[in-house]
């Protein structure tokens, strides 16, 4: 990668050039983001995975820009217009906007008014006026009358068309208009369609005006969606006359002030350039620029929510009864063993219209006893609240815990090819219930099977840049999987596919090897897997766990390339390696500085010691029970001032949505999160699926909106 790009990335991220350069080289060598941030800290200066991911993003951006430059240079050269100065300017670009501005005059374009004027031979007249080289433009125009130009005014009009196009393609002119527009307000006005019932949700944007510099991402995306659906028209409130004055002043400053007759022609050309060419183009461009920032913010929020969802507390390997609630169609019940295998399924009808409560209680009690159920997972969809109350009335041991589980994405999974492959003999209702149970046992292992966009977190996911969103979500899933670690002998191919360096194809091969040869006994055995070579082993080994391996380091985050360091540590204490692992007292006697090597510096040695104290530690917390208020059933039961328990279901840039046990979620606005300082990011205060206590501030029954204030969270 060019030094120019490396310097630019370093400046953007406030890191050193050598850190960026080393990251780029590692990427070129096939290294992944988790591997680089975890096992190559000496090379990166300790950059975390967020910074490494940003470097990867920008290196990809500049790689695409380099290809674009090659295409532009080839086009201009083919037209015979490439000069050394132009080539240098193009090669020196680090912003696509500037690059496209430089290319604009040379870009092949459809026939324009300026094209017709040039064909009529009026370019010399335009040059004379543009360069202020004529005193009397009307007299000069008489020289250009011909079969294509009938009058002086036609000649001057054509010359102005050429000048207008030239101005609209001038880098400095375009940047001047951009700088003005960026400081202005975005104004929305309703269209005729605004009277339709579907437009009601956009009512707040029918008389909307806000500075482009300060507009919140969610409001910009909302008003853009309103425009897309035809309910509002958008405009930047720049004053055309003032913009024309600014462009005219800049034009004269570069040259000199023209005489009265020439000034009139120049000003007409400038006003035409602004109104016909610059204003529509730059307006769309600046709005698009603002949307890119809004996209980035929304994608960041989406990624953070996804991270919290994937790293939600698991209950672990327990025997689970999972229930997909329903009224008329009944509740689908499945029983799973501690490994998540389906043991039994049936449907009960404890709710109206069937009301088979006694029969359902007997059925649940029988299943709990027969399959040794330890925890119960209940979906939070339709009839979820009623089913939870029913289950709590079923006689059971105090040790049996009851959990409410988000159903978001369960229906997507149940109808997917993945679900059909796992449960070919069962219908979607059974598959959905299994998914609910498994996501309680291990949310990460189950949710990786579902498209992240179907998990109900974030906002405007269909409106933002889909490439950027996919990049963020893929990086987030990969980060979560590798931060937790994966059991090599139990992980599904879907989970293995997100492990650093593996991917879908190698994941299939690992599962196939496991089926044919039984459980892996060591990490080294991975090298026997078809097409898993040295590079893939280097990237993945540290993130895979083998709980019963003969070498305890195979169940830790210590990378095999550093096993010899642990062995040296053990020898220095005159103990065996297995005695050192998980022994905090022995590890405390080791001085990290004594084991530094050329390839393994203090950051790596420090990480090794931390891992030895708690090898293979799951960074996730443990799941805890939750119960809604018994007194609240519908929005009509709410009274301002009352305090209620709730569960955070979604976090946005402007606040957090909370399930308080009724159909409608309430909103804790960012201003009602109880902090003494202003909160910039609600994720600083709340986490997805966090249990909270809230106070009802407002209830709008007609619009089904509930305002909440955060009291406490745990």
Secondary structure, DSSP 8 states (H G I E B T S, - for coil): --HHHHHHHHHHHT--HHHHHHHHHHHHTT--HHHHHHH-HHHHTS--HHHHHHHHHHHHHHHHHHHHHHHHHHHHHHTT---HHHHHHHHT---HHHHHHHHHTTS-----HHHHHHHTT-HHHHHHHHTT--S-HHHHHGGG-SSS--SHHHHHHHHHHHHHHHHHT-HHHHHHHHHHHHTSEEEEEE-GGGGSGGGGGGGGGTEEEEETTT--HHHHHHHHHHHHTTSEEEEE---HHHHHHHHHHHHHHHS----HHHHHHHHHHHHHIIIIIIHHHHHHHHHHHHHHHHHHHHHHHHHHHHHHHHT--B--S--EEEEE--STT-EEEEEE-TT--EEEEEEE--STTT--HHHHHHHHHHHHHHHT--EEEEESSTTHHHHHHHHHHS---TT-EEEEE--TTHHHHHTSHHHHHH-TTS-HHHHHHHHHHHHHH-HHHHHTTS-GGGS--SS-TTTS-HHHHHHHHHHHHHHHHHHH-EETTT--HHHHTTSTTTHHHHHHHHHHHHHHH-S--SSGGGGGSTT--HHHHHHHGGGEE-TT-SSGGGGSS--GGGHHHHHHHHHHTTS-HHHHTT-HHHHTT--GGGG--SS--HHHHHHHHHHHHTTT---S-B-------TT--SGGG--TT-EEEEEEEEE-SSEEEEE-SSSS-EEEEGGGS--SS--S-GGGT--TT-EEEEEEEEEETTTTEEEEEEEEE-
